[in-house]
Amino acid sequence: MTKLNVVAFIFARGGSKGVPGKNIKPLAGKPLIAHTIETAKKSPYIERVIISTDDEEIAEVAQLYGGEVPFMRPGELAGDKSSEWLAWRHALEFMEKQSGEQIDLFVSVPTTSPLRQVEDINACIERYLQGDVDVVISITPAQRNPYFNMVTLSENGLANIAIKADSIVSNRQEAPDMYDITTVCYAVNPILIKEQDALFAGKVGTVQVPQERSLDIDTEYDFRVAEALLAHD
C-alpha cells in the first residue's frame, strides 16, 4: 500500500493584537510555536511541518525548532480579518504547484494549542483515514450550553435563552450535548480546500480531546493558565 503524503501546516502571522508577538512569546522555556512544531514532528504520519507566516522573526524561530519555511505568506492573507481558509489554500497551492509536491492530506496544527499531545494529532489523521469524511476537527465538551445557560439580548436589553428547546430544560443534564471546536488539529482533504470555501462544505468527522489539552491561547491570561498546566506535567 502506497504511503500517503501527510503534511502539517502551522499558520502564524506576525500581527497579533491580543498578545503582541504571541507566536514566539516564551511559554515554559521555549517560544509558543516551538511546542506545536515539536509535537507535530513526533507523529509517524507527518512527512513535513511547513510554516506559513508573513513575519521574518517567526520564520527564523520556526526554523530553529525544525519547521520549514519554503515561502512567506502575502500580506493580504495575514491581516486581522484575513481568511484563514484562503491562507490554507495559498499554502497548499504553493506546495503543489510551485514545489511540485502532491499532498494527500493537509493537517493544520495552530500554535494556540500548545498542550496538545501527539496522540491527538494521530487520532485526527486516523479518523480521516477511515475514509468516510472530508474533514476531521478536534472537539471538547462545551462548558456553556445555549439550551441552558447562554443568552441573547433583545434591543431593549432583555435576556432570552439562546436556543429554545421543545420542552423546558431545568438543568444542564437535560440539555443536548454541546461541543467546542478546538484548535488542536484539523485534518482536511486538499480537494476540499481547493474546491470549496468553508470547512463545513464537506462531511465533518470529529475527535474528542480532553479539556486540559484543548486550551486555546488568545490572551495573557491563557498564557498564565498554560504555564501553570505545563508546570504540573
C-alpha positions as CSV (number, residue, x, y, z in Angstrom):
1,M,0.0,0.0,0.0
2,T,1.4,3.4,-1.0
3,K,2.1,5.7,1.9
4,L,0.1,8.9,1.9
5,N,2.0,12.2,1.9
6,V,0.7,13.9,5.0
7,V,1.9,17.4,5.5
8,A,1.4,19.5,8.6
9,F,1.0,23.3,8.3
10,I,1.3,25.9,11.0
11,F,-0.2,29.3,10.3
12,A,1.4,32.0,12.3
13,R,1.0,35.6,11.3
14,G,3.0,38.4,12.9
15,G,0.3,40.9,13.7
16,S,-1.3,39.5,16.8
17,K,-3.1,42.3,18.7
18,G,-4.5,40.4,21.7
19,V,-1.0,39.3,22.7
20,P,1.8,41.1,20.8
21,G,4.3,38.7,19.4
22,K,2.2,35.8,20.6
23,N,3.5,33.1,18.2
24,I,7.1,33.4,19.5
25,K,6.3,34.5,23.1
26,P,8.1,32.3,25.6
27,L,6.0,29.5,27.2
28,A,7.6,27.1,29.6
29,G,11.1,28.0,28.4
30,K,10.5,27.9,24.6
31,P,8.6,30.0,22.0
32,L,4.9,29.2,21.7
33,I,5.3,28.0,18.1
34,A,8.0,25.5,19.1
35,H,5.6,23.4,21.2
36,T,3.5,22.8,18.1
37,I,6.4,22.1,15.8
38,E,7.9,19.6,18.1
39,T,4.6,17.8,18.7
40,A,3.8,17.6,15.0
41,K,7.2,16.2,14.2
42,K,6.6,13.3,16.6
43,S,3.7,12.0,14.5
44,P,4.7,9.0,12.4
45,Y,2.2,10.0,9.8
46,I,3.6,13.5,9.1
47,E,6.3,13.9,6.5
48,R,6.9,17.7,6.8
49,V,6.0,20.6,9.0
50,I,5.5,23.7,7.0
51,I,5.2,27.2,8.5
52,S,3.1,29.9,6.8
53,T,4.0,33.3,8.1
54,D,4.4,36.9,7.0
55,D,6.9,37.6,9.7
56,E,10.7,37.1,9.3
57,E,11.3,36.7,13.0
58,I,8.6,34.0,13.3
59,A,10.2,32.3,10.3
60,E,13.7,32.3,11.9
61,V,12.4,30.9,15.2
62,A,10.3,28.2,13.5
63,Q,13.4,27.0,11.5
64,L,15.4,26.8,14.7
65,Y,12.9,24.3,16.1
66,G,12.7,22.2,12.9
67,G,9.9,23.9,10.9
68,E,10.3,24.5,7.2
69,V,9.5,27.9,5.7
70,P,9.6,27.5,1.9
71,F,7.6,30.7,1.3
72,M,6.4,33.8,3.0
73,R,2.7,34.5,3.3
74,P,1.4,37.5,1.3
75,G,0.4,40.5,3.5
76,E,-3.2,40.4,2.2
77,L,-3.6,37.0,3.8
78,A,-2.1,38.0,7.1
79,G,-4.4,40.7,8.4
80,D,-6.8,40.7,11.3
81,K,-9.7,40.0,9.1
82,S,-7.9,37.8,6.5
83,S,-9.5,34.5,5.7
84,E,-7.7,31.5,7.3
85,W,-9.2,29.3,4.6
86,L,-7.6,31.4,1.9
87,A,-4.2,31.2,3.8
88,W,-4.7,27.4,3.8
89,R,-5.4,27.4,0.0
90,H,-2.3,29.6,-0.7
91,A,-0.1,27.3,1.3
92,L,-1.5,24.2,-0.4
93,E,-1.2,25.7,-3.9
94,F,2.4,26.8,-3.3
95,M,3.4,23.4,-2.2
96,E,1.7,21.6,-5.0
97,K,2.2,24.0,-7.9
98,Q,5.5,25.7,-7.2
99,S,7.2,22.9,-5.3
100,G,5.6,20.1,-7.4
101,E,4.6,18.2,-4.3
102,Q,1.4,16.1,-4.2
103,I,-0.2,16.4,-0.8
104,D,-2.7,13.6,0.1
105,L,-3.7,15.0,3.5
106,F,-3.5,18.6,4.8
107,V,-3.1,18.9,8.5
108,S,-3.4,22.3,10.3
109,V,-2.0,22.5,13.8
110,P,-2.4,26.0,15.1
111,T,0.2,27.4,17.5
112,T,-2.5,28.3,20.0
113,S,-2.9,24.8,21.3
114,P,0.5,24.1,22.9
115,L,-0.9,21.5,25.3
116,R,-2.0,19.0,22.6
117,Q,-0.3,15.6,22.5
118,V,0.9,13.7,19.5
119,E,-1.9,11.2,20.1
120,D,-4.4,13.9,19.4
121,I,-2.9,14.6,16.0
122,N,-2.6,10.9,15.2
123,A,-6.2,10.4,16.2
124,C,-7.4,13.0,13.8
125,I,-5.4,11.6,11.0
126,E,-6.5,8.1,11.7
127,R,-10.2,9.2,11.8
128,Y,-9.7,10.8,8.4
129,L,-8.1,7.6,7.0
130,Q,-11.3,5.7,7.8
131,G,-12.4,7.2,4.6
132,D,-16.0,8.4,5.2
133,V,-15.3,12.1,5.8
134,D,-13.7,15.1,4.1
135,V,-12.5,16.8,7.3
136,V,-11.8,15.9,10.9
137,I,-11.9,18.5,13.6
138,S,-11.0,18.2,17.2
139,I,-13.7,19.0,19.8
140,T,-14.1,19.1,23.6
141,P,-17.3,19.2,25.7
142,A,-18.5,22.8,25.9
143,Q,-18.6,24.5,29.3
144,R,-21.7,26.6,28.4
145,N,-24.8,25.4,26.7
146,P,-27.1,27.5,24.5
147,Y,-30.1,25.4,25.6
148,F,-29.5,26.1,29.3
149,N,-27.0,28.9,30.3
150,M,-26.3,31.0,27.3
151,V,-28.5,34.0,26.3
152,T,-29.0,36.6,23.6
153,L,-30.1,40.2,24.4
154,S,-33.0,41.9,22.8
155,E,-32.9,45.5,21.6
156,N,-34.2,46.7,25.0
157,G,-31.6,44.6,26.8
158,L,-33.8,41.7,28.0
159,A,-32.2,38.3,28.1
160,N,-33.6,35.2,26.2
161,I,-32.2,31.7,26.2
162,A,-30.0,31.4,23.1
163,I,-31.7,28.2,21.7
164,K,-35.2,27.2,22.9
165,A,-35.7,23.5,23.3
166,D,-39.0,21.7,22.6
167,S,-39.5,21.3,26.3
168,I,-38.3,23.1,29.4
169,V,-34.7,22.5,30.2
170,S,-34.4,22.8,34.0
171,N,-30.8,21.6,34.4
172,R,-27.7,21.1,32.3
173,Q,-28.1,17.3,32.2
174,E,-31.4,17.7,30.3
175,A,-29.8,19.9,27.6
176,P,-28.5,18.4,24.4
177,D,-24.7,17.8,24.5
178,M,-22.7,20.6,23.0
179,Y,-19.0,20.7,22.0
180,D,-16.5,23.4,21.4
181,I,-14.3,23.2,18.3
182,T,-10.7,23.3,19.4
183,T,-7.6,24.5,17.7
184,V,-5.8,21.2,18.4
185,C,-5.9,19.7,14.9
186,Y,-7.7,19.9,11.6
187,A,-7.2,17.1,9.1
188,V,-8.5,18.1,5.7
189,N,-8.8,16.6,2.2
190,P,-6.8,19.0,-0.1
191,I,-9.5,18.8,-2.7
192,L,-12.0,20.4,-0.3
193,I,-9.6,23.4,0.3
194,K,-9.2,23.9,-3.4
195,E,-12.8,23.5,-4.5
196,Q,-14.9,24.7,-1.6
197,D,-14.9,27.9,0.6
198,A,-15.6,26.6,4.1
199,L,-14.8,23.7,6.4
200,F,-18.4,22.6,6.8
201,A,-18.9,22.4,3.0
202,G,-17.7,18.8,3.4
203,K,-18.5,15.8,5.6
204,V,-17.0,16.6,9.0
205,G,-15.8,14.0,11.4
206,T,-14.6,14.6,15.0
207,V,-12.1,13.5,17.5
208,Q,-12.8,14.4,21.2
209,V,-9.9,15.9,23.1
210,P,-9.7,16.3,26.9
211,Q,-10.4,19.9,28.1
212,E,-6.9,20.1,29.7
213,R,-5.3,19.6,26.3
214,S,-7.6,21.9,24.3
215,L,-6.7,25.3,25.8
216,D,-6.7,27.9,23.0
217,I,-4.3,30.7,23.8
218,D,-5.7,34.1,22.9
219,T,-4.9,36.3,25.9
220,E,-2.2,36.9,28.5
221,Y,-4.5,35.1,31.0
222,D,-4.4,32.0,28.7
223,F,-0.6,32.1,28.7
224,R,-0.7,32.1,32.6
225,V,-3.1,29.1,32.6
226,A,-0.9,27.2,30.1
227,E,2.3,27.9,32.2
228,A,0.5,26.5,35.3
229,L,-0.6,23.4,33.5
230,L,2.7,22.7,31.9
231,A,4.4,23.2,35.3
232,H,2.4,20.2,36.6
233,D,3.1,17.9,33.7
